[in-house]
Structure formats: C-alpha cells, structure tokens
Amino acid sequence: MTNQDSKYYTSAFKQKVIQEVLSGQRSATDARRHYGIGGKMTVKEWLLKHKASETHILEQDKKAATNHLMKEETKSNETLLAELEALKRLLDVERKR
C-alpha cells in the first residue's frame, strides 16, 4: 500500500484504487476511508491524472492513425500520378503513329 510509513503510495496501489472506483466497486470517498488514504482529494486527484493519461494516449493513437492514413493516401496519390504519367506517354506514342 504505502512505502514504509511514508506518505507516498505505490503505483500499483493507486491503480488498484482507481480501478475499484472506475468499476463502481467503491466511490472515491469510500475508497479513501476503506484504505485509510489521507487527504480528501487524494483519490480524486489520482482519478484526474489517470483520465488525463488516458486522454493523452487516445490523442497519440488518433495522431498515429491519422499519420498512417495520410501516408497511405500519399502512396495512393503517388501511384495515381505514376499511372497518369504512363498513360500520357502511351497517348503520345499513339498520337505519333
């Protein structure tokens, strides 16, 4: 739970409490009381940090997906341009006949 009489809680303990609150097993206030967590806002601050972290991860995933789509679109555009150039050359050859 805590690191030897210090006021710091381990990451694993924080995650356990956060998951219990997010799953509806306990309210933030109930979790604080059940585990003897000091500070009325401590659990709520953990929840805010957790949500901010999740939001950041989702934003990174969204950026990565957008970048991937843009790369695919660029490849597709390059392929179309190459095909267009090939068709132009074929048209020139046919016109010269």
Biopython code that builds the backbone (N, CA, C, O; Angstrom):
import numpy as np
from Bio.PDB.StructureBuilder import StructureBuilder

atoms = [
    (1, "MET", "N", (0.821, -1.183, 0.000)),
    (1, "MET", "CA", (0.000, 0.000, 0.000)),
    (1, "MET", "C", (0.869, 1.252, 0.000)),
    (1, "MET", "O", (0.865, 2.009, -0.970)),
    (2, "THR", "N", (1.617, 1.476, 1.087)),
    (2, "THR", "CA", (2.492, 2.641, 1.127)),
    (2, "THR", "C", (3.919, 2.166, 1.264)),
    (2, "THR", "O", (4.182, 1.002, 1.567)),
    (3, "ASN", "N", (4.824, 3.078, 1.038)),
    (3, "ASN", "CA", (6.242, 2.762, 1.160)),
    (3, "ASN", "C", (6.713, 3.043, 2.584)),
    (3, "ASN", "O", (7.096, 4.171, 2.892)),
    (4, "GLN", "N", (6.690, 2.051, 3.441)),
    (4, "GLN", "CA", (7.242, 2.104, 4.799)),
    (4, "GLN", "C", (7.005, 3.430, 5.525)),
    (4, "GLN", "O", (7.920, 4.248, 5.620)),
    (5, "ASP", "N", (5.830, 3.647, 6.022)),
    (5, "ASP", "CA", (5.480, 4.810, 6.839)),
    (5, "ASP", "C", (5.616, 6.151, 6.131)),
    (5, "ASP", "O", (5.459, 7.189, 6.773)),
    (6, "SER", "N", (5.896, 6.167, 4.851)),
    (6, "SER", "CA", (5.941, 7.449, 4.147)),
    (6, "SER", "C", (4.533, 7.794, 3.701)),
    (6, "SER", "O", (3.619, 6.979, 3.830)),
    (7, "LYS", "N", (4.355, 8.981, 3.186)),
    (7, "LYS", "CA", (3.033, 9.407, 2.745)),
    (7, "LYS", "C", (2.854, 9.186, 1.250)),
    (7, "LYS", "O", (1.940, 9.748, 0.646)),
    (8, "TYR", "N", (3.704, 8.387, 0.657)),
    (8, "TYR", "CA", (3.620, 8.111, -0.771)),
    (8, "TYR", "C", (3.040, 6.721, -0.996)),
    (8, "TYR", "O", (3.370, 5.772, -0.284)),
    (9, "TYR", "N", (2.183, 6.617, -1.981)),
    (9, "TYR", "CA", (1.541, 5.357, -2.311)),
    (9, "TYR", "C", (2.172, 4.793, -3.578)),
    (9, "TYR", "O", (2.548, 5.543, -4.478)),
    (10, "THR", "N", (2.286, 3.484, -3.644)),
    (10, "THR", "CA", (2.885, 2.858, -4.821)),
    (10, "THR", "C", (1.944, 3.001, -6.018)),
    (10, "THR", "O", (0.736, 3.185, -5.864)),
    (11, "SER", "N", (2.517, 2.913, -7.189)),
    (11, "SER", "CA", (1.722, 2.982, -8.423)),
    (11, "SER", "C", (0.714, 1.844, -8.479)),
    (11, "SER", "O", (-0.427, 2.035, -8.901)),
    (12, "ALA", "N", (1.138, 0.667, -8.055)),
    (12, "ALA", "CA", (0.238, -0.495, -8.074)),
    (12, "ALA", "C", (-0.964, -0.259, -7.163)),
    (12, "ALA", "O", (-2.095, -0.589, -7.520)),
    (13, "PHE", "N", (-0.714, 0.309, -5.995)),
    (13, "PHE", "CA", (-1.803, 0.591, -5.067)),
    (13, "PHE", "C", (-2.758, 1.630, -5.661)),
    (13, "PHE", "O", (-3.977, 1.474, -5.596)),
    (14, "LYS", "N", (-2.192, 2.686, -6.237)),
    (14, "LYS", "CA", (-3.034, 3.725, -6.854)),
    (14, "LYS", "C", (-3.893, 3.123, -7.955)),
    (14, "LYS", "O", (-5.080, 3.433, -8.054)),
    (15, "GLN", "N", (-3.300, 2.257, -8.792)),
    (15, "GLN", "CA", (-4.043, 1.627, -9.883)),
    (15, "GLN", "C", (-5.177, 0.749, -9.341)),
    (15, "GLN", "O", (-6.271, 0.718, -9.906)),
    (16, "LYS", "N", (-4.906, 0.044, -8.250)),
    (16, "LYS", "CA", (-5.932, -0.798, -7.634)),
    (16, "LYS", "C", (-7.115, 0.062, -7.194)),
    (16, "LYS", "O", (-8.268, -0.267, -7.474)),
    (17, "VAL", "N", (-6.827, 1.149, -6.512)),
    (17, "VAL", "CA", (-7.881, 2.039, -6.023)),
    (17, "VAL", "C", (-8.634, 2.658, -7.197)),
    (17, "VAL", "O", (-9.864, 2.708, -7.191)),
    (18, "ILE", "N", (-7.901, 3.127, -8.200)),
    (18, "ILE", "CA", (-8.521, 3.744, -9.379)),
    (18, "ILE", "C", (-9.463, 2.756, -10.054)),
    (18, "ILE", "O", (-10.585, 3.116, -10.410)),
    (19, "GLN", "N", (-9.020, 1.512, -10.235)),
    (19, "GLN", "CA", (-9.854, 0.510, -10.899)),
    (19, "GLN", "C", (-11.109, 0.192, -10.081)),
    (19, "GLN", "O", (-12.186, -0.021, -10.640)),
    (20, "GLU", "N", (-10.961, 0.163, -8.771)),
    (20, "GLU", "CA", (-12.134, -0.092, -7.927)),
    (20, "GLU", "C", (-13.157, 1.039, -8.068)),
    (20, "GLU", "O", (-14.362, 0.792, -8.124)),
    (21, "VAL", "N", (-12.671, 2.265, -8.123)),
    (21, "VAL", "CA", (-13.582, 3.408, -8.258)),
    (21, "VAL", "C", (-14.203, 3.430, -9.651)),
    (21, "VAL", "O", (-15.411, 3.623, -9.791)),
    (22, "LEU", "N", (-13.377, 3.231, -10.685)),
    (22, "LEU", "CA", (-13.893, 3.276, -12.061)),
    (22, "LEU", "C", (-14.872, 2.142, -12.354)),
    (22, "LEU", "O", (-15.794, 2.302, -13.153)),
    (23, "SER", "N", (-14.668, 0.997, -11.705)),
    (23, "SER", "CA", (-15.559, -0.142, -11.939)),
    (23, "SER", "C", (-16.855, -0.036, -11.133)),
    (23, "SER", "O", (-17.786, -0.818, -11.328)),
    (24, "GLY", "N", (-16.900, 0.938, -10.230)),
    (24, "GLY", "CA", (-18.106, 1.116, -9.432)),
    (24, "GLY", "C", (-18.123, 0.316, -8.144)),
    (24, "GLY", "O", (-19.118, 0.328, -7.419)),
    (25, "GLN", "N", (-17.028, -0.382, -7.847)),
    (25, "GLN", "CA", (-16.967, -1.151, -6.602)),
    (25, "GLN", "C", (-17.023, -0.235, -5.380)),
    (25, "GLN", "O", (-17.625, -0.571, -4.361)),
    (26, "ARG", "N", (-16.387, 0.920, -5.504)),
    (26, "ARG", "CA", (-16.332, 1.878, -4.404)),
    (26, "ARG", "C", (-16.430, 3.289, -4.972)),
    (26, "ARG", "O", (-16.079, 3.542, -6.124)),
    (27, "SER", "N", (-16.911, 4.193, -4.140)),
    (27, "SER", "CA", (-16.844, 5.607, -4.504)),
    (27, "SER", "C", (-15.450, 6.095, -4.108)),
    (27, "SER", "O", (-14.741, 5.409, -3.372)),
    (28, "ALA", "N", (-15.059, 7.253, -4.581)),
    (28, "ALA", "CA", (-13.750, 7.800, -4.215)),
    (28, "ALA", "C", (-13.667, 8.004, -2.706)),
    (28, "ALA", "O", (-12.639, 7.718, -2.093)),
    (29, "THR", "N", (-14.735, 8.492, -2.116)),
    (29, "THR", "CA", (-14.761, 8.720, -0.665)),
    (29, "THR", "C", (-14.680, 7.399, 0.094)),
    (29, "THR", "O", (-13.953, 7.294, 1.082)),
    (30, "ASP", "N", (-15.420, 6.395, -0.362)),
    (30, "ASP", "CA", (-15.400, 5.078, 0.285)),
    (30, "ASP", "C", (-14.011, 4.456, 0.181)),
    (30, "ASP", "O", (-13.521, 3.869, 1.146)),
    (31, "ALA", "N", (-13.376, 4.579, -0.978)),
    (31, "ALA", "CA", (-12.030, 4.015, -1.154)),
    (31, "ALA", "C", (-11.040, 4.702, -0.212)),
    (31, "ALA", "O", (-10.193, 4.048, 0.396)),
    (32, "ARG", "N", (-11.155, 6.014, -0.099)),
    (32, "ARG", "CA", (-10.265, 6.764, 0.795)),
    (32, "ARG", "C", (-10.417, 6.273, 2.231)),
    (32, "ARG", "O", (-9.433, 6.047, 2.935)),
    (33, "ARG", "N", (-11.659, 6.115, 2.647)),
    (33, "ARG", "CA", (-11.916, 5.662, 4.019)),
    (33, "ARG", "C", (-11.496, 4.202, 4.221)),
    (33, "ARG", "O", (-10.879, 3.858, 5.229)),
    (34, "HIS", "N", (-11.839, 3.351, 3.248)),
    (34, "HIS", "CA", (-11.538, 1.918, 3.358)),
    (34, "HIS", "C", (-10.035, 1.666, 3.485)),
    (34, "HIS", "O", (-9.603, 0.848, 4.298)),
    (35, "TYR", "N", (-9.243, 2.374, 2.676)),
    (35, "TYR", "CA", (-7.795, 2.147, 2.667)),
    (35, "TYR", "C", (-7.024, 3.113, 3.572)),
    (35, "TYR", "O", (-5.799, 3.037, 3.657)),
    (36, "GLY", "N", (-7.736, 4.018, 4.245)),
    (36, "GLY", "CA", (-7.062, 4.950, 5.144)),
    (36, "GLY", "C", (-6.172, 5.938, 4.420)),
    (36, "GLY", "O", (-5.102, 6.299, 4.910)),
    (37, "ILE", "N", (-6.617, 6.371, 3.255)),
    (37, "ILE", "CA", (-5.834, 7.303, 2.437)),
    (37, "ILE", "C", (-6.041, 8.714, 2.982)),
    (37, "ILE", "O", (-7.172, 9.176, 3.130)),
    (38, "GLY", "N", (-4.941, 9.384, 3.273)),
    (38, "GLY", "CA", (-5.009, 10.746, 3.795)),
    (38, "GLY", "C", (-5.383, 11.735, 2.707)),
    (38, "GLY", "O", (-5.092, 11.517, 1.531)),
    (39, "GLY", "N", (-6.016, 12.801, 3.096)),
    (39, "GLY", "CA", (-6.370, 13.857, 2.143)),
    (39, "GLY", "C", (-7.682, 13.572, 1.446)),
    (39, "GLY", "O", (-7.850, 12.524, 0.823)),
    (40, "LYS", "N", (-8.603, 14.495, 1.552)),
    (40, "LYS", "CA", (-9.926, 14.288, 0.972)),
    (40, "LYS", "C", (-9.899, 14.252, -0.554)),
    (40, "LYS", "O", (-10.767, 13.632, -1.168)),
    (41, "MET", "N", (-8.922, 14.902, -1.170)),
    (41, "MET", "CA", (-8.868, 14.991, -2.631)),
    (41, "MET", "C", (-7.882, 14.009, -3.260)),
    (41, "MET", "O", (-7.772, 13.955, -4.484)),
    (42, "THR", "N", (-7.177, 13.247, -2.465)),
    (42, "THR", "CA", (-6.115, 12.371, -2.987)),
    (42, "THR", "C", (-6.629, 11.413, -4.060)),
    (42, "THR", "O", (-6.076, 11.365, -5.158)),
    (43, "VAL", "N", (-7.661, 10.662, -3.762)),
    (43, "VAL", "CA", (-8.186, 9.681, -4.731)),
    (43, "VAL", "C", (-8.717, 10.408, -5.960)),
    (43, "VAL", "O", (-8.510, 9.954, -7.085)),
    (44, "LYS", "N", (-9.395, 11.524, -5.758)),
    (44, "LYS", "CA", (-9.930, 12.284, -6.886)),
    (44, "LYS", "C", (-8.800, 12.808, -7.772)),
    (44, "LYS", "O", (-8.937, 12.843, -8.995)),
    (45, "GLU", "N", (-7.691, 13.213, -7.165)),
    (45, "GLU", "CA", (-6.525, 13.649, -7.944)),
    (45, "GLU", "C", (-5.937, 12.490, -8.738)),
    (45, "GLU", "O", (-5.533, 12.667, -9.887)),
    (46, "TRP", "N", (-5.885, 11.308, -8.134)),
    (46, "TRP", "CA", (-5.405, 10.124, -8.854)),
    (46, "TRP", "C", (-6.291, 9.851, -10.068)),
    (46, "TRP", "O", (-5.805, 9.535, -11.154)),
    (47, "LEU", "N", (-7.609, 9.981, -9.858)),
    (47, "LEU", "CA", (-8.554, 9.748, -10.957)),
    (47, "LEU", "C", (-8.359, 10.769, -12.076)),
    (47, "LEU", "O", (-8.388, 10.415, -13.255)),
    (48, "LEU", "N", (-8.162, 12.025, -11.711)),
    (48, "LEU", "CA", (-7.942, 13.065, -12.721)),
    (48, "LEU", "C", (-6.672, 12.794, -13.524)),
    (48, "LEU", "O", (-6.664, 12.927, -14.748)),
    (49, "LYS", "N", (-5.605, 12.415, -12.832)),
    (49, "LYS", "CA", (-4.344, 12.106, -13.519)),
    (49, "LYS", "C", (-4.513, 10.899, -14.435)),
    (49, "LYS", "O", (-3.988, 10.875, -15.547)),
    (50, "HIS", "N", (-5.247, 9.903, -13.960)),
    (50, "HIS", "CA", (-5.494, 8.697, -14.761)),
    (50, "HIS", "C", (-6.260, 9.049, -16.031)),
    (50, "HIS", "O", (-5.903, 8.608, -17.123)),
    (51, "LYS", "N", (-7.312, 9.842, -15.878)),
    (51, "LYS", "CA", (-8.121, 10.241, -17.035)),
    (51, "LYS", "C", (-7.303, 11.085, -18.004)),
    (51, "LYS", "O", (-7.426, 10.928, -19.218)),
    (52, "ALA", "N", (-6.464, 11.986, -17.473)),
    (52, "ALA", "CA", (-5.611, 12.805, -18.329)),
    (52, "ALA", "C", (-4.627, 11.928, -19.096)),
    (52, "ALA", "O", (-4.354, 12.172, -20.271)),
    (53, "SER", "N", (-4.104, 10.920, -18.432)),
    (53, "SER", "CA", (-3.174, 9.993, -19.080)),
    (53, "SER", "C", (-3.873, 9.221, -20.190)),
    (53, "SER", "O", (-3.329, 9.061, -21.282)),
    (54, "GLU", "N", (-5.095, 8.736, -19.903)),
    (54, "GLU", "CA", (-5.861, 8.014, -20.922)),
    (54, "GLU", "C", (-6.156, 8.906, -22.116)),
    (54, "GLU", "O", (-6.051, 8.474, -23.264)),
    (55, "THR", "N", (-6.525, 10.154, -21.842)),
    (55, "THR", "CA", (-6.825, 11.105, -22.913)),
    (55, "THR", "C", (-5.590, 11.328, -23.768)),
    (55, "THR", "O", (-5.680, 11.383, -24.994)),
    (56, "HIS", "N", (-4.441, 11.457, -23.126)),
    (56, "HIS", "CA", (-3.189, 11.663, -23.854)),
    (56, "HIS", "C", (-2.883, 10.461, -24.746)),
    (56, "HIS", "O", (-2.467, 10.624, -25.893)),
    (57, "ILE", "N", (-3.088, 9.269, -24.223)),
    (57, "ILE", "CA", (-2.847, 8.051, -25.000)),
    (57, "ILE", "C", (-3.798, 7.986, -26.189)),
    (57, "ILE", "O", (-3.386, 7.636, -27.294)),
    (58, "LEU", "N", (-5.071, 8.323, -25.969)),
    (58, "LEU", "CA", (-6.044, 8.317, -27.066)),
    (58, "LEU", "C", (-5.666, 9.330, -28.139)),
    (58, "LEU", "O", (-5.802, 9.064, -29.333)),
    (59, "GLU", "N", (-5.190, 10.493, -27.705)),
    (59, "GLU", "CA", (-4.769, 11.511, -28.673)),
    (59, "GLU", "C", (-3.572, 11.026, -29.479)),
    (59, "GLU", "O", (-3.498, 11.257, -30.686)),
    (60, "GLN", "N", (-2.634, 10.352, -28.816)),
    (60, "GLN", "CA", (-1.473, 9.808, -29.526)),
    (60, "GLN", "C", (-1.905, 8.750, -30.534)),
    (60, "GLN", "O", (-1.396, 8.713, -31.654)),
    (61, "ASP", "N", (-2.847, 7.885, -30.137)),
    (61, "ASP", "CA", (-3.350, 6.853, -31.041)),
    (61, "ASP", "C", (-4.042, 7.494, -32.244)),
    (61, "ASP", "O", (-3.879, 7.042, -33.377)),
    (62, "LYS", "N", (-4.805, 8.535, -31.991)),
    (62, "LYS", "CA", (-5.511, 9.228, -33.068)),
    (62, "LYS", "C", (-4.516, 9.867, -34.038)),
    (62, "LYS", "O", (-4.696, 9.799, -35.254)),
    (63, "LYS", "N", (-3.470, 10.487, -33.496)),
    (63, "LYS", "CA", (-2.438, 11.092, -34.347)),
    (63, "LYS", "C", (-1.727, 10.023, -35.170)),
    (63, "LYS", "O", (-1.460, 10.227, -36.354)),
    (64, "ALA", "N", (-1.423, 8.899, -34.557)),
    (64, "ALA", "CA", (-0.743, 7.817, -35.269)),
    (64, "ALA", "C", (-1.630, 7.281, -36.390)),
    (64, "ALA", "O", (-1.146, 7.017, -37.491)),
    (65, "ALA", "N", (-2.917, 7.120, -36.118)),
    (65, "ALA", "CA", (-3.841, 6.636, -37.147)),
    (65, "ALA", "C", (-3.964, 7.640, -38.281)),
    (65, "ALA", "O", (-3.992, 7.258, -39.451)),
    (66, "THR", "N", (-4.037, 8.922, -37.944)),
    (66, "THR", "CA", (-4.116, 9.972, -38.963)),
    (66, "THR", "C", (-2.860, 9.977, -39.813)),
    (66, "THR", "O", (-2.937, 10.077, -41.038)),
    (67, "ASN", "N", (-1.706, 9.869, -39.174)),
    (67, "ASN", "CA", (-0.436, 9.828, -39.921)),
    (67, "ASN", "C", (-0.392, 8.628, -40.855)),
    (67, "ASN", "O", (0.057, 8.736, -41.996)),
    (68, "HIS", "N", (-0.859, 7.491, -40.368)),
    (68, "HIS", "CA", (-0.865, 6.283, -41.196)),
    (68, "HIS", "C", (-1.764, 6.484, -42.418)),
    (68, "HIS", "O", (-1.388, 6.143, -43.539)),
    (69, "LEU", "N", (-2.952, 7.040, -42.189)),
    (69, "LEU", "CA", (-3.876, 7.286, -43.307)),
    (69, "LEU", "C", (-3.293, 8.275, -44.302)),
    (69, "LEU", "O", (-3.448, 8.117, -45.513)),
    (70, "MET", "N", (-2.625, 9.292, -43.784)),
    (70, "MET", "CA", (-2.020, 10.281, -44.674)),
    (70, "MET", "C", (-0.912, 9.648, -45.512)),
    (70, "MET", "O", (-0.775, 9.957, -46.696)),
    (71, "LYS", "N", (-0.121, 8.764, -44.901)),
    (71, "LYS", "CA", (0.935, 8.076, -45.645)),
    (71, "LYS", "C", (0.329, 7.194, -46.730)),
    (71, "LYS", "O", (0.816, 7.161, -47.860)),
    (72, "GLU", "N", (-0.738, 6.480, -46.377)),
    (72, "GLU", "CA", (-1.409, 5.628, -47.359)),
    (72, "GLU", "C", (-1.987, 6.469, -48.496)),
    (72, "GLU", "O", (-1.908, 6.084, -49.662)),
    (73, "GLU", "N", (-2.564, 7.614, -48.152)),
    (73, "GLU", "CA", (-3.128, 8.490, -49.169)),
    (73, "GLU", "C", (-2.033, 9.040, -50.070)),
    (73, "GLU", "O", (-2.217, 9.160, -51.281)),
    (74, "THR", "N", (-0.901, 9.373, -49.477)),
    (74, "THR", "CA", (0.231, 9.871, -50.256)),
    (74, "THR", "C", (0.715, 8.802, -51.224)),
    (74, "THR", "O", (0.995, 9.090, -52.388)),
    (75, "LYS", "N", (0.814, 7.558, -50.736)),
    (75, "LYS", "CA", (1.225, 6.453, -51.609)),
    (75, "LYS", "C", (0.217, 6.284, -52.742)),
    (75, "LYS", "O", (0.591, 6.090, -53.899)),
    (76, "SER", "N", (-1.048, 6.361, -52.397)),
    (76, "SER", "CA", (-2.094, 6.218, -53.405)),
    (76, "SER", "C", (-1.999, 7.331, -54.440)),
    (76, "SER", "O", (-2.117, 7.083, -55.639)),
    (77, "ASN", "N", (-1.788, 8.547, -53.977)),
    (77, "ASN", "CA", (-1.637, 9.682, -54.899)),
    (77, "ASN", "C", (-0.413, 9.508, -55.792)),
    (77, "ASN", "O", (-0.465, 9.789, -56.990)),
    (78, "GLU", "N", (0.673, 9.050, -55.210)),
    (78, "GLU", "CA", (1.893, 8.829, -55.991)),
    (78, "GLU", "C", (1.662, 7.760, -57.057)),
    (78, "GLU", "O", (2.123, 7.896, -58.190)),
    (79, "THR", "N", (0.954, 6.709, -56.693)),
    (79, "THR", "CA", (0.633, 5.645, -57.643)),
    (79, "THR", "C", (-0.224, 6.190, -58.781)),
    (79, "THR", "O", (0.019, 5.894, -59.951)),
    (80, "LEU", "N", (-1.230, 6.988, -58.426)),
    (80, "LEU", "CA", (-2.096, 7.579, -59.461)),
    (80, "LEU", "C", (-1.319, 8.516, -60.379)),
    (80, "LEU", "O", (-1.537, 8.521, -61.590)),
    (81, "LEU", "N", (-0.425, 9.298, -59.813)),
    (81, "LEU", "CA", (0.386, 10.196, -60.640)),
    (81, "LEU", "C", (1.304, 9.408, -61.576)),
    (81, "LEU", "O", (1.492, 9.778, -62.735)),
    (82, "ALA", "N", (1.866, 8.326, -61.062)),
    (82, "ALA", "CA", (2.726, 7.486, -61.898)),
    (82, "ALA", "C", (1.913, 6.868, -63.035)),
    (82, "ALA", "O", (2.375, 6.817, -64.175)),
    (83, "GLU", "N", (0.702, 6.400, -62.726)),
    (83, "GLU", "CA", (-0.167, 5.832, -63.761)),
    (83, "GLU", "C", (-0.552, 6.894, -64.787)),
    (83, "GLU", "O", (-0.594, 6.611, -65.985)),
    (84, "LEU", "N", (-0.832, 8.099, -64.332)),
    (84, "LEU", "CA", (-1.176, 9.196, -65.230)),
    (84, "LEU", "C", (-0.023, 9.502, -66.181)),
    (84, "LEU", "O", (-0.236, 9.692, -67.379)),
    (85, "GLU", "N", (1.180, 9.549, -65.655)),
    (85, "GLU", "CA", (2.350, 9.805, -66.496)),
    (85, "GLU", "C", (2.542, 8.693, -67.522)),
    (85, "GLU", "O", (2.871, 8.962, -68.677)),
    (86, "ALA", "N", (2.339, 7.452, -67.105)),
    (86, "ALA", "CA", (2.476, 6.328, -68.027)),
    (86, "ALA", "C", (1.425, 6.432, -69.133)),
    (86, "ALA", "O", (1.728, 6.183, -70.300)),
    (87, "LEU", "N", (0.199, 6.796, -68.777)),
    (87, "LEU", "CA", (-0.864, 6.952, -69.776)),
    (87, "LEU", "C", (-0.578, 8.106, -70.730)),
    (87, "LEU", "O", (-0.872, 8.018, -71.922)),
    (88, "LYS", "N", (-0.013, 9.172, -70.214)),
    (88, "LYS", "CA", (0.353, 10.303, -71.076)),
    (88, "LYS", "C", (1.405, 9.870, -72.094)),
    (88, "LYS", "O", (1.325, 10.228, -73.269)),
    (89, "ARG", "N", (2.388, 9.100, -71.638)),
    (89, "ARG", "CA", (3.429, 8.618, -72.564)),
    (89, "ARG", "C", (2.813, 7.713, -73.625)),
    (89, "ARG", "O", (3.155, 7.815, -74.803)),
    (90, "LEU", "N", (1.900, 6.820, -73.211)),
    (90, "LEU", "CA", (1.225, 5.939, -74.174)),
    (90, "LEU", "C", (0.394, 6.752, -75.182)),
    (90, "LEU", "O", (0.371, 6.443, -76.374)),
    (91, "LEU", "N", (-0.269, 7.771, -74.695)),
    (91, "LEU", "CA", (-1.061, 8.635, -75.576)),
    (91, "LEU", "C", (-0.159, 9.334, -76.575)),
    (91, "LEU", "O", (-0.496, 9.436, -77.755)),
    (92, "ASP", "N", (0.991, 9.819, -76.108)),
    (92, "ASP", "CA", (1.946, 10.466, -77.026)),
    (92, "ASP", "C", (2.418, 9.493, -78.097)),
    (92, "ASP", "O", (2.531, 9.842, -79.272)),
    (93, "VAL", "N", (2.696, 8.249, -77.661)),
    (93, "VAL", "CA", (3.140, 7.235, -78.629)),
    (93, "VAL", "C", (2.045, 6.996, -79.650)),
    (93, "VAL", "O", (2.340, 6.916, -80.843)),
    (94, "GLU", "N", (0.812, 6.881, -79.238)),
    (94, "GLU", "CA", (-0.312, 6.630, -80.151)),
    (94, "GLU", "C", (-0.532, 7.818, -81.097)),
    (94, "GLU", "O", (-0.848, 7.634, -82.272)),
    (95, "ARG", "N", (-0.364, 9.004, -80.586)),
    (95, "ARG", "CA", (-0.541, 10.206, -81.419)),
    (95, "ARG", "C", (0.516, 10.270, -82.505)),
    (95, "ARG", "O", (0.246, 10.746, -83.608)),
    (96, "LYS", "N", (1.715, 9.795, -82.205)),
    (96, "LYS", "CA", (2.813, 9.857, -83.171)),
    (96, "LYS", "C", (2.661, 8.799, -84.250)),
    (96, "LYS", "O", (3.322, 8.908, -85.283)),
    (97, "ARG", "N", (1.841, 7.798, -84.074)),
    (97, "ARG", "CA", (1.651, 6.745, -85.070)),
    (97, "ARG", "C", (0.879, 7.257, -86.215)),
    (97, "ARG", "O", (0.616, 6.516, -87.162)),
]
sb = StructureBuilder()
sb.init_structure("model")
sb.init_model(0)
sb.init_chain("A")
sb.init_seg("    ")
for serial, (resi, resn, name, xyz) in enumerate(atoms, 1):
    if name == "N":
        sb.init_residue(resn, " ", resi, " ")
    sb.init_atom(name, np.array(xyz, "f"), 0.0, 1.0, " ", f" {name:<3s}", serial, name[0])
structure = sb.get_structure()
